[in-house]
Amino acid sequence: MSKAVVFGPLVFLSGQTASGSPATTFDEQMQEVLDRIDARLADAGSDKRSLLSVTVYLRNMDDFAALNAAWERWIAPGTAPARCTVEGRIASPHLLIEISAIAATSASIHPYD
């Protein structure tokens, strides 16, 4: 399975998860996932300012506030992509979050409210 695919001016990231052990916290897993997204986007010639759409999968919707707090620290004001957050079972029982994303490889992105 590919971690990312570049097609034309777009990069598609597969579901990024933490490699954490069952003892890792939501905040630790969230930071690792965001770091992985930063790295994958950089490898594809993009960055988080060029994100277009993000889907977040939470094992437990009780983590929604923690997700939003970390997200707001990570995303610069005025650059937020469209985002959908759903609760669901994730492949491994110790994983608390998974994020997939679509970004532009090079362009000026202007989000609409």
N, C-alpha and C positions, 0 to 999 in steps of 0.2 A: 504494500500500500504506500502511496506517495504521501509525504508530509505536506507538500505544496506542489501546485501545478501552475505554470505561467502559460496563459493563452492570450496572445495579442497583448493589449495593454492592461490585462487583469491578472491578478494572482489569487488563486483559490487555496486557502489553507484548510487541510483536513482537521478533524477534531483534535485540539491540543489539550493534553492532560498533564498533570504532575506525575512524577515518578515516585512520589512520596510513599512512605510506609503507612500502614494503618494508623500510626500514632500522629501523623502530621495533621495540623489544624486546617480549617478552611482558609484562613488568611495566608498560611504558608503555601498551600496548594495554589491559591489564586495568584500569588506573586510569581510562583514558578511558571504558571501558565502564561501570564503576561510577559515574562522574560522570554519564554519560548516563542511567543508571537512576535515580539520585537526582533529576535534573531532570525526567524523564518522570513519575515518581511524584508529585513536587510539583505538576506541571501538572494532574494528575488528582485532587488532594486527598488524597494518600497519602504514605507515606514507607517507608523500608526496614524499619522496625519492624513494618509491616503486611504484609510479604511472606508469602505462603502457600506458594507452590511456585515453584521455579526450576529451569530446565534449562540446563546449561552444555555447550557444544559446544567441544571442544578439537581443534585441528588435530593436535596431538601429545600423547599422554598423558604424555610426559616432562615436560610443564609442570604436572602435577597438584600437585606439592608447592608450586610457586610460586602456583598458584591458591589452594590452601588457606591459605597464609600471608597473601595479600592479603585473602582472604575473612574470615579471623579478625580482621584489623585493621579491616575495614569493618563487620562485623555485631556489634552489641552482644551480650554474653553473655545468654542466655535469650531471644533474639528470633530465633534462626535458623529459617528456613523449611525445609520438606522440600526436598531438593536431589538432583538426578540429574546426573551428569557422564558424557558420552559422548565418544568420539573419532570424528571424522568429517571429511570434506571440507567446507570452508566455501566459499561462493560465489566469493570472490576469493582467489587464491593467497597474497597477502601478509597476509591476516587470520589471526590465531592463536587467536582466541577469539570466541565469540558467546554471548550470554545472553538467554533469554526468561524471562518471569516472570508470575505472577499474584499480585495483592495485593488486600487489602481497602481500600476507600476511607475507611472509618471504622469502627473496631471495636477491641475489646480482644482481641488475639491471644495465645493461650497454646499454645505448641508442646508436643508430647508426645515424649518420648524412646522 
